[in-house]
Amino acid sequence: MIKKSYERFNEEVYIIKLKNGMQVHILPKEDPYFTTYVELSVPYGALDLDYKVGQSEIKTPLGSAHFLEHKIFAMPEGDAFAKFAMLGVDANAMTSYNQTSYLFVATENVMPALNHLMDMLDTPYFNKDNVEKEKNIIAEELKMYLDDPNVVMQNQLMENMYHIHPIRYDIGGTLESIMDITPEVLHNIYENFYNRSNRLITIAGKVDLKEIRRFFQDYDEKYAEKHRKPKTIFPKEPKRLVNKHVVQETNNGIDKLMIGIKLQPKPLSKSEQIKKEMAMSMMLNILLGSSSKMYTSLLEDKLINQSFYIHATFERKAENIIIYAESKKVYKLKKKLVDFFTSDAKNQLNETSFERYRKVYLGQFIYALNNLETKAYLYGKYYHLGSSLFEVVDILTEINYQDILDALALIEKKYITTLIHKKA
């Protein structure tokens, strides 16, 4: 067991590296913490559609990652959720573009729950009957999301930005694509992406280090093999937009606007990429956050309401900014926001406001680490990105005013698409 100390944050991390390639990272917290948060994550998500193992190239249907997440809970003796519930722990799972995570929160029965989590991951149980049954369940889930006007709108916006990159599709896939998923597809993905060499276990909160070490020593003797990691294949996405501007009549009670800004990814080191993402987030909050001059002006002019939001996404080979608003003057709002980002925004930036906001951003980031769930999730996220959660704080302190200006310069008018849902 390796021990790393981060005195600045009063944090210690204990790392267990298994012979089979799996790693266990433990972030212990003493009283007053009485809960334990456990997350098992694999760097496989909705974007990993096509991949290469050795000389073999494999293609999978849209939504395969989300489908597999559901089926991992299937075990020969029944649904794994039942035993988690019997142990009194709260279990869940989630699929993102780049990662799938299985997790539980417990105040007692931590070791039995951990043992059950490992059994669940080590017992792939896919057959024709349970896969066909799951298709109906996921189809209903997809239909439910498609009843949400905002989800429909965001899916349309992504299709207006991206030609062939898989980010243009919903994480859950489509009603048609999930019908192509078979037990063979799931077994293939499981063997390549869910092997132990690809797994990270993050444990945060109240722990018994000796007990956990003994558990994984026994586990390592049971499963000692290593696997070769697959490589995801991405199609070459054109720089240009699919559609520049789309207006559609809907049954909404108010006009809705979505603006998509397609950014052009560049090859950067892990730390440079994280720095770029943070600088972009800071820049957007300074310009259009709830305490910004522009946001206040838009509210006072009644061009937006409280539903307004702005969000930046950075995925492999695909980066974008999405702005959403509801407005009674949707065309005026569209023009004002596009003009703002392409000509006026620089005048709203200054070094004083940047320094003030950086302190706020840093404080919020560090404060968020008091939440065990947030800490474990971010720890796994940055681990899979090739960095460390506590090193990210150092990267954050290195961001300067020029980085903010550079982030704004990445926004180009020719890569801005707008989508309006007009009240019929």
TADAJO-V797616 format. One record per backbone hydrogen bond with DSSP energy under -1.0 kcal/mol. CO is the residue of the C=O (numbers start at 1). NH is the residue of the N-H. If there is no record, write none. Layout:
CO:NH
CO:NH
//
This chain:
2:15
4:13
6:9
6:11
11:6
13:4
14:26
15:2
16:24
18:21
22:18
23:201
24:16
25:203
26:14
27:205
30:33
35:206
36:106
37:204
38:104
39:202
40:102
41:200
42:44
42:100
45:48
47:49
49:60
50:233
51:58
52:231
53:56
56:53
58:51
61:64
63:67
64:68
65:69
66:70
67:71
68:72
70:73
71:74
73:80
75:78
78:75
79:82
80:84
81:85
82:86
83:87
84:89
85:88
90:105
92:103
94:101
96:46
97:47
99:96
100:42
101:94
102:40
103:92
104:38
105:90
106:36
109:113
110:114
111:115
112:116
113:117
114:118
115:119
116:120
117:121
118:122
127:131
128:132
129:133
130:134
131:135
132:136
133:137
134:138
135:139
136:140
137:141
138:142
139:143
140:144
141:145
142:146
145:148
148:152
149:153
150:154
151:155
152:156
153:157
154:158
155:159
156:160
157:161
158:162
160:242
160:243
165:168
166:169
170:173
174:178
177:180
178:181
182:186
183:187
184:188
185:189
186:190
187:191
188:192
189:193
190:194
195:198
196:199
199:23
200:41
201:25
202:39
203:27
204:37
205:29
208:212
209:213
210:214
211:215
212:216
213:217
214:218
215:219
216:220
217:221
218:222
219:223
231:52
244:418
246:420
248:422
250:424
255:327
256:421
257:325
258:419
259:323
260:417
261:321
269:273
270:274
271:275
272:276
273:277
274:278
275:279
276:280
277:281
278:282
279:283
280:284
281:285
282:286
283:287
284:288
285:289
289:292
292:296
293:297
294:298
295:299
296:300
297:301
298:303
299:302
305:308
309:324
311:322
313:320
315:318
318:315
319:263
320:313
321:261
322:311
323:259
324:309
325:257
329:333
330:334
331:335
332:336
333:337
334:338
335:339
336:340
337:341
338:342
339:343
339:344
340:345
344:347
345:348
346:349
350:354
351:355
352:356
353:357
354:358
355:359
356:360
357:361
358:362
359:363
360:364
361:365
362:366
363:367
364:368
367:370
368:371
371:375
372:376
373:377
374:378
375:379
376:380
377:381
378:382
379:383
380:384
382:387
383:386
388:392
391:395
392:396
393:397
396:399
400:404
401:405
402:406
403:407
404:408
405:409
407:410
408:411
412:415
413:416
415:262
417:260
418:246
419:258
420:248
421:256
422:250
//
